[in-house]
Amino acid sequence: MKTPQATPAPPAAPQRPNGEVFILGAGFSKAISAQMPLTRELTKEVFGRFKQKEDISPDVRAMLEEDFEKAVTYLASENPWLRESENLHNRAL
């Protein structure tokens, strides 16, 4: 007869540095609180609070207004058709 073995404890969750932002789907957000904004509502907040508004190119501004999630993904991604300086600028935004 086999003796049951203890299940190892799961690894500890990695610590996240302050300043990281996670954008979750509307279903998750609204499940937490009805006051949580949908991602499309975040655009107004971003433009209202962003101090370097003039640093946002018209193309990126239009993308943010059209689809916030797509724009944030684009800005965070390494786009091979852009120069390194442009990719770094996008990530900084």
C-alpha atoms as one frame of an Amber mdcrd trajectory, in Angstrom:
protein
   0.000   0.000   0.000   1.373   3.422  -1.017   1.779   6.131   1.556   0.258
   9.449   0.418   2.888  12.053  -0.229   2.518  15.634   0.910   1.776  18.108
  -1.840   4.568  20.695  -2.066   3.574  24.257  -1.275   3.159  26.505  -4.310
   5.997  28.957  -4.885   5.581  32.371  -3.332   4.117  35.002  -5.617   6.798
  37.290  -7.014   6.891  40.766  -5.563   5.904  43.538  -7.970   7.728  46.853
  -7.872   5.567  49.888  -7.160   4.267  51.684 -10.211   3.168  48.686 -12.265
  -0.298  48.917 -13.732  -2.489  46.003 -14.681  -5.489  46.505 -16.936  -8.078
  43.791 -16.521 -11.202  43.124 -18.527 -14.448  44.911 -17.733 -16.013  41.787
 -16.272 -13.278  41.509 -13.674 -13.292  45.218 -12.900 -17.064  45.470 -12.539
 -17.078  42.346 -10.350 -14.851  44.193  -7.883 -16.894  47.385  -7.877 -19.529
  49.033 -10.053 -17.408  52.199  -9.785 -14.452  50.634 -11.570 -14.075  52.225
 -15.021 -14.236  50.291 -18.246 -11.103  50.543 -20.362 -12.859  52.833 -22.839
 -13.580  55.212 -19.933  -9.900  55.330 -19.016  -8.974  57.408 -22.061 -10.588
  60.544 -20.639  -8.810  59.971 -17.326  -5.453  59.445 -19.041  -5.766  62.629
 -21.100  -7.031  64.554 -18.093  -4.109  63.561 -15.865  -1.243  63.119 -18.322
   1.212  65.976 -17.828   3.079  65.626 -21.125   0.030  65.810 -23.425   2.087
  67.486 -26.130   4.326  64.375 -26.218   1.450  62.275 -27.561   1.542  62.304
 -31.353  -1.763  62.799 -33.187  -1.587  59.187 -34.434  -1.157  57.761 -30.944
  -3.830  60.102 -29.543  -6.277  58.871 -32.194  -5.360  55.259 -31.389  -5.908
  55.873 -27.652  -9.282  57.460 -28.318 -10.353  54.629 -30.635  -9.187  51.617
 -28.599  -7.342  52.227 -25.335  -6.321  48.588 -24.851  -4.912  48.281 -28.367
  -3.029  51.560 -27.976  -1.438  50.546 -24.668  -0.404  47.210 -26.193   1.114
  49.020 -29.185   2.996  51.483 -26.964   4.407  48.704 -24.772   5.478  46.499
 -27.696   8.764  46.475 -29.576   7.692  47.535 -33.064  10.404  46.523 -35.572
   9.459  49.222 -38.099  10.233  51.984 -35.576  13.641  53.268 -34.567  14.817
  52.298 -31.096  14.352  55.870 -29.890  10.704  55.798 -31.036  10.058  52.491
 -29.281  11.613  53.847 -26.091   9.530  57.013 -26.350   6.372  54.949 -26.802
   7.157  52.813 -23.765   7.800  55.935 -21.710   4.370  57.286 -22.680
